[in-house]
Amino acid sequence: MTGIFITLEGGDGAGKSTQAELLEAWFAMRGLEVVRTREPGGTRLGAEIRRLLLHGGDEIGEVDARAEALLYAADRAQHVAKVVRPALERGAVVVQDRYIDSSLAYQGAGRPLDVAEIRGLSEWAAEGLWPILTVLLDLDLDEAAKRRAARGGVSDRLEAEAVEFHGRVREGFLTCAAADPDRFLVLDAARPVDELHAAILARVAPLLPAP
């Protein structure tokens, strides 16, 4: 594959969507095809899984932790097969909001599940595909809660979890980053948007093929 695969990770409210949008525009200005996508929800099947998992409410009732992990893996398998891998094979840049590290953090660290088992399930679903760069936007839990509140609207099922859950998720992300420092760029998400974008570009620019 000749494309570039970049993922953005972090808790809700960390600013992943903002940085993904800026990164998409930067690549597009250089004449590259950019596929900006997300998990869950990057395919028609994934959109339905996202709706059920995050907004299903009384329609589906309480979701077992293992069922949750399997549904995210199903979304990932479809997404990689139908969107991500084909884009990379034709040389596109894929800028993606959430990937395997989110499963490791939310289902592995946040839920009472084994992280190694979640990793194995996720790698099987993705057929071993990992990004070349993962940007982790790390944000203090209090600031993240303030941002979510300021955003308004109804919290989804994961956003509504207790602060202890979000604390475990944050530590899960930082553990992923510590275990794979060559792939990760960890940034303080409280920094100004333009500073974060510049720091990301400093890591991204060398990934471009030579003219």
N, C-alpha and C positions, 0 to 999 in steps of 0.2 A: 504494500500500500504506500502511496506517495503523499497522502494528505497529512494534515496536522490535527491532532486530537487534544483539545484543551478542556478541562473541566473546572468549574468553580464550586467550592464547597463552603459550608458554614451554616450556622443556625439561622432560623427565620429572622429577618430584619437586618441581616449583616450587609446587605447591599449587593448581593450576587447579580440580580437582574440589571442593576445600573451598570456594573462593570462589564457584564456580558454584552450589553448594548453598545458601550463605548468600544469594546474590543472588536465587535462585529463591524462597526463603522471604520475602524482603523484598517482592518484587513481589506474591506471592500474598497477603500480609497486606493489601495495598492493593486487593484484589479483582480483580486482573488475571489473565487466563489466561497461564500461563507454559509454554512448551515448552522443556524442557531436553534438549539433544541433544549429539551429538559426531560428529567425523569422525576416522578412518573408523568406520563401524558404526552410523549412525543409521537405517538401513533394513535390511530382511531381506537384500537384495543386499549392502549395505555390511557387514553383520555377517560374511558369508561372505568378502568381500574382506579385512576386517580379520583374520579367522582365518588366511587363507592368507598374507597379507603379514607379519604379526607373529609367528605361531605355526606356520606351515606346516612349517618345518624340512626334514627329509629328504623330506617328501611332495612338495615343489615344488623343492627344491634351491636353488642360487644364483639370485637374481633380478637380471636386468639393470636398470641404473639407469633406462633409458627405459621398460621394462616397468613398473617400480615407479611412475614418475610417471604413466603412463597409467592404471594401476589406481586410484590415488588420484583421478585426474580422473574416472574412471567412477563411483566412489563419490560424488564431489561432485555430479555431474550428477543422479544418482538422488535424492540427499538433498535438494538444492535443489528439484527438481521435485515431490517427493512429501511433503516435510516442511516445509522452511523457508519457501518462497514461499507455500504455502497458509496457513500459520500467520500470516505477516505480512499477507496479504490479508484475513484475518478479524480483524485488529487485535490479535493476540497478541504477547506478548514472547517472543523467542527468545534463550535463553542457551545459547551453544554452546562446547564444548570443542574447539578447533582449527578452522581454516578455511584459506583460501588462503595466509595468511602462513606456515603450517606447511609447505606445499609449497614456498614460496619459500626457506624456511630449510633444510629437510631435503633436498629434491631439488635445489634451486637452489644453495644454498651448501654443503651437506654433500656432495653428489655432484658428479661432474665434468660437470654439465649447465649450460646457459645459463639464467640467472635470467629473462631477458626471454622466452625461449621457454616456461618454466614458467608465467610470469605469463599469457602469451597463452593457453596451454592451459587454465589454471584459470579465467580469465575467460570463455572460451568454454563450458566445462563449466557454469559458474554463471550463464550468460547475463548477465554484467556485474553481478551482485548483490554488493555490498559492505556490511559492517556499518557502523552509524553510530558505533560505539565498539568499539575493540579494547583490551583490558587485557593488557599484556605483563608477566608476572611473571618478572623477570630474576633468576637465581640463579647464584652462583659455582659453577664446575664441581665443586670439591671437596665443597661442601655438598650439591650435587645428588646426587653419588655416594653420600654418607653417607645421605641420605634414601632413596635407592633400596635400599641395602643393609639399612637398618633396616626397610623395608617387607617384606622377605623375598620368597619365591617365586622362580620362574624368570624371568629377564630375557627380554623379547621381543627380536626380531631387531634393532630399532633401539637399545634400551637397551644391548644387548651390544656395540655398536660401540665402537671405540677412543676414547680421550679427545680425540684430535685431531679426530675427526668431530664430537663434541659441542661442541668449541670453535668449529668453523666454523658449526655450527647456531646457537649463541648469537650469534655476530657477525652471522649472517644475519638473525636477529630484530631486533637492534639497528639494522641497516641499514634494514630495513623501517620501523621506528619513526621513524628520522631523516628518511626520505623522505616521511613522511605524519604530521607531528606533530599535526595537527588531529584525526585519527582515533584516534591512540594515546594511551594512558595507561600510562607505563612506571613500574613500581614495583619496589623491592628486595624480592624474595620472602623474604628473611631476616627481615623485620620481623614482629612478632607478627600473628597471624591477625586479631584485632579491629582493629588499626591499618590493615591492608590493606583490610579490609571498609569501614571508615569512609572511606578515601581513594577507594575505588571508588564509594561512594554519593554522594560529593561531586560526582562527574562524572555519575552516573546520574540523580540527582534532577531536574536541569533538563530531562532528556529527556521526563519525564512530561507528558502533555497537561494544560492548565489545567483545573481542576475546573469 
